[in-house]
Amino acid sequence: MMKKMSTPYPILTSLSALLLIAYFLLLGQPQLLSFYQLPDIITTFQVQLAATVVFILILLIELRLFQRRRRNQKIEIARFRQQMAEVLADKKQLHAKTHVYANHADKLKLFISDKLLEYIEYDEKFLHFKSIASEVRHNGVISYDKIKTILLRQISQLQDTDSEQLQQTQEALDSLIYLWDLLDLSTADNIALHIANQVCDSEEQFFQAEFQTHEGGEFPAQNIFSPLSAVQKALQRCFGCAIGDARNGTICVDDIDQAWINLTTTDNILGNENHIVLVLENLLNNAQFFSSRRDYKQKHAGIAVDLKEQQGFVCCQIYNRGPHIDDDTAQNIFQLGYSTRRVKEHHGKGLGLYFVNEIVKGYDGKVRFENVLNEADVLSLRLELADGTVVTEVLELVVEDDRPLCRKSGHDEAVKELDWKLQDKLLNIEITHQSDQKTHRLLELDSKKTIMDPSQPACPRWSLTLKQSHKQTDIHFKPLDISGVRFEIRLPTATARLDGDLLNADEAEMDGEVSEIKQKFKGLEQLG
């Protein structure tokens, strides 16, 4: 803000100038001096000089004051001009921001309107899909019964033969029942409640069969199933190859490692097997989609499936390399219509994980996921050669910019891979990681062999390639990028339901739910 400025009039200089002029005029009129009887001293040269000096001093003082005020005025004017320039610049910037925000607001309106139209269209399509599924299920029940009867009759005729036709007929029957169960879920208004009712019916029959074993009652086979069979069927549907009775190992399709599997026998689960096949198939399809992206594609298996039983729950973990799930996506990932895929040709988006969550809730289970990160570690390689020499190499796994690198101990520079040679044939290797302090000993070493991280076979952090000859061994060490996502499904077993173990709630999860409910009611308490 500019201060009020004024230029004072030189009153003292003007008055002193008038007095000095009158004084010299008086000196030029002797009759006036005698008339007014003025003393003679005022006519002396000293008084004239003094009057002139006083006038000059007054003039200089006011000139100095004038220069000072003028300098201050220039400073104030410069400051005012600077303020005006800043105001104009702020005004231009404000106009620019206004235009930018207006454009953003318009884009946001268009985005919201497009999303609303998309969701409305999606809801209409979903309702239309449910209507079509209901119509197909209603009108197709006769055709379904006829086809099922024919397939069952053909299976009974081929029962005594071990032919390929019997297997194909059984697969056709399983596919037909799977399709019918999918239509059944698609027409349900509340999938979780619909499945929960079916599980309750199965639970009642299971309890009756357990309590009436002395009467020879048998539990219906369609109401209980093996999780191992469900996982094998889902793997077969996704990878297009017969898994058979394989329990562990690696699934190879077209000489490419597709998935690492480790399946163990678990207790049975009450309900419909096809529901769990649908859950696993959706998770495996997502794993195939994200692990096959160019940035995450590797030579080694990018998917891992692990089935085991823990504390009355069947636990199935499906890991895949790929992008992590951020916090915003994590809140919406199980909602109907939400999808992270941006492929225009992809249809039916947003149904997969929604179905997964609803089905798992219907079985009183839990579905969780976690982001898998690359972690630093130190491993020791004890290499025993044919001549008895023992060579120890200490390698460090480091992470820079979320990418795994490696280096030998004592070296500062980390590289993508390491190569070195041994001057004899290698007999055995002992591998010890600092993170778990477990030693893995490998004895049978072929002339050309690739060793994966034995401490984490599901998602190995490194690979070690050996090329041996009679005189030397070439070693190639490469850290692997394991960043990805691991989904975990936990379903209660039939025995856990019978023993009542499901009543032991997860206290940590219950505390979280209680705090969340309390937070919602806090606003109402403040209003009250």
Phi, psi and omega in degrees: 000128183281134179285155178286125184244142178218148179256110183290147178281139181285076184292312182299317180296319180295314180296316180295325178294318178296317179296319180295320179294317179296324180296314181289328175295322179294324178294334180275357181238089183297327180298328177290324179296319180286327180294317181272358178054050179279147181295153182287343184295334183286349180265000181284161182293326181296319179292320178298318179294320180296318179297320179293318180296318179299319179297317181295320178298315179299319180297316180294320180298315181289329174296320179294316177298322179295317179297320180295316179294324180294319178296319177296322178295320178296319178297316180295321179295318178297319178295320179296316178297321177296318177297320178296319178296319178295320178297316179296319178296317177297323179295316177297317179296321179295320176297317179297315178298321180299316178296317180297313180295325177296318177296318178297319179297319178296317178296320179295320177298316179297319180296314180296317180296319177297317180295319178298316177297321179296315180294319177298315178297321180294316177299319178296318178295320181294316177295322177296320178297318178296321179295317179296316180298320178295319180294317179296318181293322181290314183276342183264003183295325179292315178296320178299315180296320181294314181294319180296320179296318180295317180294320178295322178294320180292323178295319179295327178287328181264010187297323183278353181255149178252066186251164177290331179297322178297318180295317179295321179294319178296320177295322177295319178295317178298319179294322179296314179294323178298316178297320180293320177294324177294319175297323179298318178290323184293334181267357181282137177289325178226104187297315182298316180292322179298315179290321180300322177296318178296319179295322178297319177297317178296322180296319179296316179295323180294318178296318179297320179294325179289323183277343183242036180294333181290341178270003178077019179289143180243144179279133180302133185292332184284352182257006177213145183208165179266128176300329179299317178295320179296318179294318180297320178293319179295319178296320180294321180291326183277319186261352174069022179225150182287123179276325179066221181265018181296134181251330180207169182124204183233133176274123179246128176234123182056042177061024178238130178293116182263316185205148172256129183236146175216100186247128178241155179288131181233174175291159182286165180237140176280139178130205183253124182299324184295333176298314181288327175299319178297318178300309182294324180296319178296316180294321179291323177296318176297319179297319178295320182296312185281326181287341180271001176296152187298323183289341185241004182282132179225171180289327184271166185302131180258003180230140177227134179237125182230123180241127180204174179242133182222116171051049177082006179237140170275121185249121177238120180249133178235115181251144173215143171291147179155188181290152178283163176262115182282176185294321180294318179292325182298331181283340186242001192294333182259010180277151179292128178091354181269135179210143176269353180283142180239023180277125184293329182283352183279126181245161179073021185292149178088358180266328188302296183290334174296314176297319180301311183295317182293319180294315181296321176296323178296333179267012182059033181254189181223141173236127182225166175213157177214149176277131179265127184249154169286131183237147178283149180199169177231131178233146180248129178251118175257109187253118179256123183268170183294331180275006179093353179290140178245123180247130179246125177241130177252118183246143180248129172265120181239159180236122178230124183055042178064017179243137182280135175227173181216162176197155175282150181299133182098350178258143182272325186276128177264140184234170181285331181202161182233145176225136172205168185236149173244139187274035175190175179283144184268130180266311181206164181228138171243124185244126180230127177262142178291333184290323182242350178058030176257139182255130178246125183251127180244122185255312185277104182243117179281174179296329176223115186214141175248122181254126176264161181306108183287342181281336178225075183293334181291317177224080184297140183270348181201163174229145181233115182255128181247134172232111188248144170231186182290335187249341183207167179227124176265130183240131178235118182247131182220123173287146183248143178278114182251011180298132183181206184226140176238117174267143179228129177244129179238119181238137181289142179279166179295321179295321178296322176294320181292321182279350180079021181290343181290346179286344179278091186286158175285109186296321181296317180292322179295319178298320178296318179294320179297317179295324178294317177295320179297323180294323180293325182273354181294321178297323178292324178295322179292323178292326179288000000 
